[in-house]
């Protein structure tokens, strides 16, 4: 997630350019995030293995980026609590999805602060790689500091295991959505069964 936030921050106009359609922005972000994996795979393996593994990694990254772009974390938490999931587990999923936009905003603030100190994160790939160290360390340290704050906030709000919470406004679950979920689950199980056999 930290790498995804850094890619979003160092990419000019990521997510804000009026000429891009949202699907293309998601695709571009996923490709930029998966690009370092392709380089490492190419160093370690031959081209055929690199393509096979790289496409899988790119698919996983694109799925996560698309999920972050399409799903509102607060709605997910309410739906999971309404479905009977543990509130702490629902918060874990929601916090994971909301971490990328939060880290992106924090990385943007760090970039602006470093620019005020004279660091240039613009230019070619070499200039961006030099600026990456000055951006990554404060981002990682601030993310670790936020973990303590969030843990204290969860403890204060009583999100402890074993307590069932009632959602205030659970999102509606239509029969079509339930049927689609079961169909996707059965399709995944069928694909897994065919792969194993």
C-alpha positions as CSV (number, residue, x, y, z in Angstrom):
1,X,0.0,0.0,0.0
2,X,2.9,2.4,0.7
3,X,4.2,1.7,-2.8
4,X,0.8,2.3,-4.3
5,X,0.5,5.6,-2.4
6,X,4.0,6.7,-3.6
7,X,3.2,5.7,-7.2
8,X,0.0,7.8,-7.0
9,X,1.8,10.7,-5.5
10,X,4.8,10.7,-7.9
11,X,2.6,10.2,-11.0
12,X,1.6,13.6,-12.4
13,X,-2.1,14.1,-12.5
14,X,-3.0,10.6,-11.2
15,X,-6.7,10.5,-10.6
16,X,-7.2,14.2,-11.2
17,X,-6.6,14.7,-14.9
18,X,-9.9,15.7,-16.6
19,X,-8.9,14.0,-19.9
20,X,-8.6,10.5,-18.3
21,X,-11.6,8.2,-17.8
22,X,-11.7,6.6,-14.3
23,X,-11.1,3.1,-15.8
24,X,-7.9,4.3,-17.5
25,X,-6.7,5.9,-14.4
26,X,-7.2,2.6,-12.5
27,X,-5.4,0.7,-15.2
28,X,-2.5,3.2,-15.3
29,X,-2.1,3.1,-11.5
30,X,-2.1,-0.7,-11.5
31,X,0.5,-0.9,-14.3
32,X,2.8,1.6,-12.6
33,X,2.5,-0.3,-9.3
34,X,3.2,-3.7,-10.9
35,X,6.1,-2.5,-13.0
36,X,8.8,-3.0,-10.4
37,X,7.6,-6.6,-9.9
38,X,8.1,-7.2,-13.7
39,X,11.6,-5.9,-13.5
40,X,12.5,-8.2,-10.6
41,X,10.9,-11.2,-12.3
42,X,12.8,-10.5,-15.5
43,X,16.0,-10.5,-13.5
44,X,15.2,-13.8,-11.8
45,X,13.4,-15.8,-14.5
46,X,13.2,-16.3,-18.3
47,X,10.7,-14.3,-20.4
48,X,7.9,-17.0,-20.4
49,X,7.9,-17.3,-16.6
50,X,8.1,-13.6,-16.2
51,X,5.0,-13.1,-18.3
52,X,3.1,-15.8,-16.5
53,X,3.9,-14.6,-13.0
54,X,3.8,-10.9,-14.0
55,X,0.3,-11.1,-15.4
56,X,-0.9,-12.7,-12.2
57,X,0.6,-10.1,-10.1
58,X,-0.7,-7.3,-12.3
59,X,-4.2,-8.8,-12.1
60,X,-4.0,-8.9,-8.3
61,X,-2.8,-5.3,-8.1
62,X,-5.4,-4.1,-10.7
63,X,-8.2,-5.9,-8.6
64,X,-7.1,-4.2,-5.5
65,X,-6.8,-0.7,-7.2
66,X,-10.2,-1.2,-8.8
67,X,-11.7,-2.2,-5.4
68,X,-10.3,0.9,-3.7
69,X,-11.6,3.1,-6.5
70,X,-15.1,1.5,-6.6
71,X,-16.0,0.6,-3.0
72,X,-16.6,3.1,-0.2
73,X,-14.9,1.7,2.9
74,X,-17.6,3.0,5.3
75,X,-20.3,1.1,3.3
76,X,-18.2,-2.1,3.4
77,X,-17.9,-1.9,7.2
78,X,-21.7,-1.3,7.7
79,X,-22.5,-4.2,5.3
80,X,-20.1,-6.6,7.1
81,X,-21.4,-5.7,10.5
82,X,-25.0,-6.1,9.3
83,X,-24.0,-9.5,7.9
84,X,-22.8,-10.6,11.3
85,X,-19.1,-10.2,10.9
86,X,-17.0,-9.1,13.8
87,X,-16.7,-5.3,14.0
88,X,-13.0,-5.4,14.5
89,X,-12.6,-7.6,11.4
90,X,-14.9,-5.3,9.4
91,X,-12.8,-2.3,10.5
92,X,-9.6,-4.1,9.4
93,X,-11.0,-4.6,5.9
94,X,-12.3,-1.0,5.8
95,X,-9.0,0.4,7.1
96,X,-7.1,-1.5,4.5
97,X,-9.2,0.0,1.7
98,X,-9.1,3.5,3.1
99,X,-5.4,3.4,3.7
100,X,-4.4,4.1,0.1
101,X,-6.2,7.4,-0.2
102,X,-4.9,8.4,3.3
103,X,-1.4,7.5,2.4
104,X,-1.6,9.3,-0.9
105,X,-2.7,12.5,0.8
106,X,0.1,12.1,3.4
107,X,2.6,11.4,0.7
108,X,1.5,14.5,-1.2
109,X,2.0,16.6,2.0
110,X,5.5,15.1,2.4
111,X,6.3,15.9,-1.2
112,X,5.3,19.5,-0.7
113,X,7.3,19.7,2.5
114,X,10.4,18.2,0.8
115,X,10.0,20.6,-2.1
116,X,10.0,23.5,0.3
117,X,13.4,22.2,1.5
118,X,14.7,22.1,-2.0
119,X,14.1,18.5,-3.0
120,X,13.0,18.1,-6.6
121,X,10.7,15.1,-7.3
122,X,10.0,16.2,-10.9
123,X,11.8,15.2,-14.0
124,X,12.8,11.8,-15.3
125,X,12.9,8.4,-13.7
126,X,16.4,9.0,-12.2
127,X,15.3,12.2,-10.4
128,X,12.2,10.4,-9.0
129,X,14.2,7.5,-7.8
130,X,16.6,9.9,-6.0
131,X,13.6,11.6,-4.4
132,X,12.0,8.3,-3.4
133,X,14.2,7.8,-0.3
134,X,13.5,11.2,1.1
135,X,9.8,10.5,0.6
136,X,9.5,6.9,1.7
137,X,11.1,7.2,5.1
138,X,8.8,9.9,6.5
139,X,5.8,8.1,5.0
140,X,6.7,4.8,6.6
141,X,7.4,6.5,10.0
142,X,4.1,8.5,9.9
143,X,2.2,5.3,9.0
144,X,3.6,3.5,11.9
145,X,2.7,6.4,14.2
146,X,-0.8,6.3,12.9
147,X,-1.1,2.6,13.8
148,X,-0.7,3.5,17.5
149,X,-3.3,6.3,17.2
150,X,-5.8,4.0,15.5
151,X,-5.3,1.2,18.0
152,X,-6.0,3.6,20.9
153,X,-9.1,4.9,19.1
154,X,-10.5,1.4,18.6
155,X,-9.9,0.5,22.2
156,X,-11.6,3.7,23.3
157,X,-14.7,3.0,21.1
158,X,-15.0,-0.5,22.6
159,X,-14.1,-2.5,19.4
160,X,-13.1,-5.6,21.3
161,X,-13.6,-9.2,20.2
162,X,-16.9,-10.9,21.4
163,X,-19.1,-7.9,21.3
164,X,-21.8,-7.8,18.7
165,X,-22.6,-4.3,17.3
166,X,-25.7,-3.2,15.6
167,X,-25.2,-1.2,12.4
168,X,-26.9,2.2,12.3
169,X,-27.8,2.2,8.5
170,X,-27.0,-1.1,6.9
171,X,-26.9,-1.0,3.1
172,X,-29.6,-2.9,1.3
173,X,-28.8,-6.4,0.1
174,X,-31.0,-7.1,-3.0
175,X,-31.7,-10.7,-4.2
176,X,-29.8,-9.9,-7.4
177,X,-26.6,-9.0,-5.4
178,X,-27.0,-12.2,-3.4
179,X,-27.4,-14.3,-6.5
180,X,-24.3,-12.6,-8.1
181,X,-22.2,-13.3,-5.0
182,X,-23.2,-17.0,-5.0
183,X,-22.6,-17.3,-8.7
184,X,-19.1,-15.8,-8.3
185,X,-18.3,-18.1,-5.4
186,X,-19.4,-21.1,-7.4
187,X,-17.4,-20.0,-10.5
188,X,-14.3,-19.6,-8.3
189,X,-14.8,-23.0,-6.7
190,X,-15.3,-24.5,-10.2
191,X,-12.2,-22.9,-11.6
192,X,-10.2,-24.1,-8.6
193,X,-11.5,-27.6,-8.9
194,X,-10.6,-27.6,-12.7
195,X,-7.1,-26.3,-11.9
196,X,-6.5,-29.0,-9.2
197,X,-7.9,-31.9,-11.3
